[in-house]
């Protein structure tokens, strides 16, 4: 099972000091966070994509390419890449290049985004969000899978005799996760292609995530990719950790109360009771995270949000020390207990290459 961090890259004033980092400070802090993720023994760092203030990650592959040059084993991903407003040709090119630069330690998470104005900024209509997602992903798959692509769709100019350059590393495209907070059509899309499904799992109660993941597992099996238990699932979560539970709550409360997304709404206690947000001791984070398996089943990737709402870099790095030193080692051990042998591990470039080679050998044997 993979564990890691995802960031949305918000530039938010620290409510305890009133000071907001500059955009430059936030970007350089993100690099420091990613390097720390590797240092403490986590597996994945993922960045969001936003094109408006108060966010800074408008060019995820640029950021990930820079981080790749300063890390050695970290899997670099997105959370998310906007499949609706990005040109699929550019997505395919950017991630093929990133694959080569990282020796394959890259995947991506596709989503529609949650900022309405971004659609007209890129010449798209938000009312076509779902159909844009379906058509653009169909083209993206073709660009990675086929040497020569002839394409005619509704939302972009046709392609005739187009060949992607560079081709994916080892002939195997990056693994794709489809992310959704609330949309069953995205679970259906992931299931249809046999791709991974990532449930953000931050703002909604567990019953909502259970239904969405359950739908994906059911449809994954329906399309013949394996049993429901063999579907590839990722889960989001957000935590704030201190050795003492009450210290964690006291320290995090002003950040929660003033956060751009959920501030000035439910109390911290109400939000923790109604969603997976966990603020407390390492053991409380362990216990809460282990409970996710009760309603989503055995899954492959757990990403935590730890750097939002104006938290200073020093505090974020302390969170990573606690995650890497006290939380994740226990989670790795506990999640392995009772895990059925037929539940697959999280996909990696190496495992995808091996699967492609096995399939090619099987196909050759069948022809003989």
C-alpha positions as CSV (number, residue, x, y, z in Angstrom):
1,X,0.0,0.0,0.0
2,X,1.2,3.5,-0.9
3,X,1.1,6.4,1.5
4,X,1.8,10.0,0.6
5,X,0.8,13.7,0.6
6,X,-1.3,15.8,-1.7
7,X,-1.3,19.6,-1.8
8,X,-3.8,22.1,-3.3
9,X,-1.2,24.8,-3.2
10,X,-3.2,27.5,-1.5
11,X,-1.7,30.8,-0.5
12,X,-3.6,31.5,2.8
13,X,-2.7,34.0,5.6
14,X,-1.6,32.4,8.8
15,X,-4.5,33.3,11.1
16,X,-2.2,33.4,14.1
17,X,0.2,36.0,12.6
18,X,-1.9,37.6,9.8
19,X,0.9,37.0,7.3
20,X,0.5,35.3,4.0
21,X,3.5,33.7,2.2
22,X,4.4,35.2,-1.1
23,X,3.7,33.1,-4.2
24,X,7.5,32.5,-4.4
25,X,7.6,31.3,-0.8
26,X,4.7,29.0,-1.3
27,X,6.2,27.4,-4.4
28,X,9.6,26.9,-2.8
29,X,7.9,25.5,0.4
30,X,6.1,23.0,-1.8
31,X,9.4,21.7,-3.1
32,X,10.7,21.5,0.5
33,X,7.6,19.5,1.5
34,X,8.0,17.1,-1.4
35,X,11.7,16.4,-0.5
36,X,10.6,15.9,3.1
37,X,8.0,13.4,2.0
38,X,10.7,11.2,0.5
39,X,13.0,11.8,3.5
40,X,10.5,10.5,6.1
41,X,9.8,7.3,4.0
42,X,6.5,8.1,2.4
43,X,5.8,7.0,-1.2
44,X,3.9,9.6,-3.1
45,X,3.8,13.4,-3.5
46,X,0.9,14.9,-5.5
47,X,0.1,18.4,-6.5
48,X,-3.1,20.0,-7.6
49,X,-3.7,22.1,-10.6
50,X,-5.3,25.6,-10.2
51,X,-5.3,28.6,-12.5
52,X,-6.5,31.3,-10.1
53,X,-5.5,33.0,-6.9
54,X,-5.1,32.1,-4.1
55,X,-3.4,29.0,-5.6
56,X,0.0,28.6,-7.2
57,X,0.3,25.2,-8.9
58,X,-0.8,26.2,-12.4
59,X,1.9,24.1,-14.1
60,X,2.1,20.7,-12.3
61,X,4.5,19.0,-14.6
62,X,7.0,21.9,-14.3
63,X,6.8,21.6,-10.6
64,X,7.1,17.8,-10.6
65,X,9.9,17.8,-13.1
66,X,11.9,20.1,-10.7
67,X,11.1,17.9,-7.7
68,X,12.1,14.9,-9.7
69,X,15.6,16.2,-10.1
70,X,16.0,16.5,-6.3
71,X,14.5,13.1,-5.3
72,X,15.3,9.5,-6.1
73,X,12.4,7.2,-5.3
74,X,9.4,9.4,-4.7
75,X,6.4,8.7,-7.0
76,X,5.2,12.0,-8.4
77,X,1.6,12.5,-9.2
78,X,-1.2,15.1,-9.5
79,X,-4.3,15.9,-7.5
80,X,-5.6,16.7,-10.1
81,X,-4.8,17.2,-13.8
82,X,-7.8,19.0,-15.4
83,X,-9.0,16.7,-18.1
84,X,-11.7,19.1,-19.1
85,X,-9.8,22.3,-19.9
86,X,-6.3,20.9,-20.8
87,X,-5.7,19.7,-24.3
88,X,-5.3,15.9,-24.2
89,X,-2.4,16.2,-26.7
90,X,-0.5,18.5,-24.2
91,X,-1.3,16.2,-21.3
92,X,0.0,13.2,-23.2
93,X,3.2,15.0,-24.2
94,X,3.9,16.5,-20.8
95,X,3.5,13.3,-18.9
96,X,5.4,11.3,-21.5
97,X,8.4,13.7,-21.0
98,X,8.0,13.5,-17.3
99,X,8.0,9.7,-17.4
100,X,11.4,9.7,-19.2
101,X,12.8,12.3,-16.8
102,X,11.8,10.3,-13.7
103,X,12.6,6.8,-15.0
104,X,8.9,6.0,-14.7
105,X,8.1,7.2,-11.2
106,X,5.1,9.3,-12.2
107,X,1.4,8.8,-12.5
108,X,-1.5,11.2,-12.7
109,X,-4.9,11.8,-11.3
110,X,-7.5,13.2,-13.7
111,X,-10.4,15.4,-12.6
112,X,-12.8,18.1,-13.6
113,X,-11.7,20.7,-11.0
114,X,-13.9,22.7,-8.7
115,X,-13.5,26.2,-10.1
116,X,-16.3,27.2,-12.5
117,X,-14.5,30.2,-14.1
118,X,-11.6,28.1,-15.4
119,X,-13.8,26.7,-18.2
120,X,-14.2,29.9,-20.2
121,X,-10.6,30.9,-19.5
122,X,-9.6,27.9,-21.6
123,X,-12.5,28.2,-24.1
124,X,-14.7,25.5,-22.6
125,X,-18.3,25.3,-21.4
126,X,-18.8,24.1,-17.9
127,X,-22.2,22.7,-18.9
128,X,-20.3,20.1,-21.0
129,X,-18.0,19.1,-18.2
130,X,-18.9,15.4,-18.1
131,X,-18.9,14.9,-21.9
132,X,-15.6,16.8,-22.1
133,X,-14.2,14.5,-19.6
134,X,-15.3,11.4,-21.5
135,X,-14.2,12.6,-24.9
136,X,-10.9,14.0,-23.8
137,X,-9.9,10.9,-21.9
138,X,-10.8,8.7,-24.9
139,X,-8.4,10.8,-27.0
140,X,-5.7,10.7,-24.3
141,X,-5.8,6.9,-24.2
142,X,-5.5,6.8,-28.0
143,X,-2.5,9.1,-28.0
144,X,-0.6,6.9,-25.5
145,X,-1.7,3.6,-26.9
146,X,-1.6,4.0,-30.7
147,X,1.4,4.9,-32.8
148,X,-0.7,6.8,-35.3
149,X,-3.9,8.6,-34.2
150,X,-6.7,9.7,-36.5
151,X,-9.3,11.5,-34.4
152,X,-12.5,13.4,-34.9
153,X,-14.5,14.5,-31.9
154,X,-16.9,17.3,-30.8
155,X,-14.7,19.5,-28.6
156,X,-11.4,19.9,-30.5
157,X,-10.1,20.0,-34.0
158,X,-9.5,16.7,-35.7
159,X,-6.1,14.8,-35.7
160,X,-4.9,13.1,-38.8
161,X,-1.9,10.9,-38.8
162,X,-0.6,12.2,-35.5
163,X,2.1,10.5,-33.5
164,X,2.9,11.4,-30.0
165,X,6.5,12.4,-29.3
166,X,8.0,11.2,-27.1
167,X,6.3,7.9,-26.9
168,X,5.6,6.6,-23.3
169,X,8.6,5.2,-21.5
170,X,9.0,1.4,-22.2
171,X,5.8,1.7,-24.3
172,X,3.7,1.9,-21.1
173,X,1.8,5.1,-20.3
174,X,1.6,6.5,-16.8
175,X,-1.0,5.0,-14.6
176,X,-4.2,7.0,-14.4
177,X,-6.4,7.6,-11.4
178,X,-9.8,9.2,-11.9
179,X,-10.7,11.5,-9.0
180,X,-14.1,12.5,-7.8
181,X,-15.7,14.0,-4.7
182,X,-19.3,13.4,-5.7
183,X,-19.8,12.4,-9.3
184,X,-20.8,8.8,-10.1
185,X,-20.1,9.3,-13.9
186,X,-16.4,9.5,-13.0
187,X,-16.5,6.3,-11.1
188,X,-18.1,4.7,-14.1
189,X,-15.4,6.1,-16.4
190,X,-12.6,4.7,-14.2
191,X,-14.4,1.3,-14.1
192,X,-14.9,1.2,-17.8
193,X,-11.2,1.6,-18.6
194,X,-10.1,-0.5,-15.6
195,X,-8.2,2.5,-14.2
196,X,-7.8,3.6,-10.6
197,X,-10.5,5.5,-8.8
198,X,-9.5,8.1,-6.2
199,X,-12.2,9.4,-3.7
200,X,-11.1,12.7,-2.3
201,X,-12.8,11.8,1.0
202,X,-12.3,15.2,2.7
203,X,-15.6,17.1,2.8
204,X,-18.2,14.3,2.9
205,X,-19.3,11.7,5.4
206,X,-18.0,8.1,5.2
207,X,-21.4,6.9,3.9
208,X,-21.0,9.0,0.8
209,X,-17.5,7.7,0.1
210,X,-18.6,4.2,0.7
211,X,-21.4,4.5,-2.0
212,X,-19.1,6.0,-4.5
213,X,-16.3,3.5,-4.1
214,X,-18.8,0.7,-4.0
215,X,-20.2,1.8,-7.3
216,X,-16.8,1.8,-8.9
217,X,-15.9,-1.6,-7.6
218,X,-19.2,-3.0,-8.9
219,X,-18.8,-1.5,-12.3
220,X,-15.1,-2.5,-12.5
221,X,-16.2,-6.1,-12.1
222,X,-19.0,-5.6,-14.6
223,X,-16.6,-4.6,-17.3
224,X,-14.5,-7.7,-16.7
225,X,-11.4,-6.3,-15.1
226,X,-11.5,-8.6,-12.1
227,X,-13.5,-8.9,-8.9
228,X,-14.8,-5.9,-7.0
229,X,-12.1,-6.5,-4.4
230,X,-9.4,-6.2,-7.1
231,X,-10.4,-2.7,-8.2
232,X,-7.7,-0.1,-7.6
233,X,-8.8,2.5,-5.0
234,X,-7.2,5.6,-3.6
235,X,-8.5,7.6,-0.7
236,X,-7.8,11.1,0.5
237,X,-7.8,12.4,4.0
238,X,-6.6,15.3,6.1
239,X,-4.9,15.3,9.5
240,X,-3.2,17.5,12.0
241,X,-1.0,15.7,14.6
242,X,0.6,16.5,17.8
243,X,1.8,14.0,20.5
244,X,-1.0,15.2,22.7
245,X,-4.6,15.2,21.3
246,X,-5.7,18.4,23.1
247,X,-2.6,20.3,21.9
248,X,-3.4,19.3,18.4
249,X,-7.0,20.6,18.7
250,X,-5.9,23.9,20.3
251,X,-3.2,24.6,17.8
252,X,-5.2,23.6,14.7
253,X,-8.5,25.4,15.7
254,X,-7.6,28.9,14.4
255,X,-6.5,27.4,11.0
256,X,-9.7,25.4,10.7
257,X,-11.9,28.3,11.7
258,X,-10.4,30.6,9.1
259,X,-9.7,28.1,6.3
260,X,-11.0,29.3,2.9
261,X,-13.0,26.2,2.2
262,X,-14.7,25.2,5.5
263,X,-13.9,28.1,7.8
264,X,-16.8,30.1,9.4
265,X,-19.1,27.1,9.2
266,X,-19.4,24.0,11.4
267,X,-17.2,23.8,14.5
268,X,-14.0,21.8,14.4
269,X,-15.6,19.1,16.5
270,X,-18.7,18.9,14.3
271,X,-16.6,18.7,11.2
272,X,-14.4,15.9,12.7
273,X,-17.5,14.0,13.6
274,X,-19.1,14.3,10.2
275,X,-16.1,13.9,7.9
276,X,-12.7,12.0,8.0
277,X,-10.8,15.1,9.2
278,X,-8.6,13.8,12.1
279,X,-7.0,16.2,14.6
280,X,-5.3,14.5,17.4
281,X,-2.5,12.2,18.5
282,X,-0.6,9.7,16.3
283,X,-2.7,6.9,17.7
284,X,-6.0,8.7,16.9
285,X,-4.8,9.3,13.3
286,X,-3.9,5.6,13.1
287,X,-7.2,4.4,14.4
288,X,-9.2,6.7,12.2
289,X,-7.3,5.9,9.1
290,X,-7.6,2.1,9.7
291,X,-11.3,2.6,9.9
292,X,-11.4,3.7,6.2
293,X,-11.0,0.0,5.3
294,X,-14.2,-0.8,7.0
295,X,-16.3,1.0,4.4
296,X,-14.1,1.1,1.2
297,X,-12.4,-2.3,1.5
298,X,-8.7,-3.0,1.0
299,X,-7.3,-0.2,-1.0
300,X,-4.0,0.8,-2.6
301,X,-3.2,4.4,-2.0
302,X,-3.7,6.8,1.0
303,X,-2.9,10.5,0.5
304,X,-3.1,13.1,3.3
305,X,-3.5,16.8,3.1
306,X,-1.3,18.5,5.7
307,X,-0.2,21.9,4.3
308,X,-3.4,23.9,3.8
309,X,-5.2,26.8,5.6
310,X,-2.1,28.9,6.2
311,X,-0.1,26.4,8.2
312,X,3.5,27.5,8.3
313,X,6.2,25.4,6.6
314,X,7.8,24.5,9.9
315,X,4.6,23.0,11.2
316,X,4.0,21.1,8.0
317,X,7.4,19.5,8.2
318,X,6.7,18.6,11.8
319,X,3.5,16.9,10.6
320,X,5.5,14.9,8.1
321,X,8.0,13.8,10.8
322,X,5.1,12.5,12.8
323,X,3.5,10.8,9.8
324,X,6.7,9.1,8.7
325,X,8.0,8.3,12.2
326,X,4.9,7.3,14.2
327,X,1.9,6.9,11.9
328,X,2.6,5.3,8.6
329,X,4.9,2.5,9.8
330,X,2.0,1.3,12.0
331,X,-0.5,1.8,9.1
332,X,1.7,-0.3,6.8
333,X,1.8,-3.1,9.2
334,X,-1.9,-3.0,10.2
335,X,-3.3,-2.7,6.7
336,X,-1.2,-5.8,5.7
337,X,-2.9,-7.9,8.3
338,X,-5.8,-9.9,6.8
339,X,-5.2,-8.4,3.3
340,X,-6.4,-11.1,0.8
341,X,-3.7,-12.4,-1.5
342,X,-5.7,-11.5,-4.6
343,X,-6.0,-7.8,-3.8
344,X,-3.4,-6.2,-6.0
345,X,-0.7,-3.8,-4.9
346,X,-0.7,-0.2,-6.0
347,X,0.4,0.0,-9.7
348,X,3.9,1.2,-10.4
349,X,5.8,1.7,-13.7
350,X,7.7,-1.5,-13.0
351,X,4.5,-3.5,-12.4
352,X,2.8,-2.1,-15.5
353,X,5.8,-3.0,-17.6
354,X,5.9,-6.5,-16.2
355,X,2.1,-6.9,-16.9
356,X,2.6,-5.7,-20.5
357,X,5.5,-8.1,-21.1
358,X,3.4,-11.0,-19.6
359,X,0.5,-10.1,-21.9
360,X,2.7,-10.0,-24.9
361,X,4.1,-13.4,-24.1
362,X,0.7,-14.8,-23.6
363,X,-0.5,-13.4,-26.9
364,X,2.5,-14.8,-28.7
365,X,1.9,-18.2,-27.1
366,X,-1.7,-18.2,-28.1
367,X,-0.7,-17.5,-31.7
368,X,1.8,-20.4,-31.8
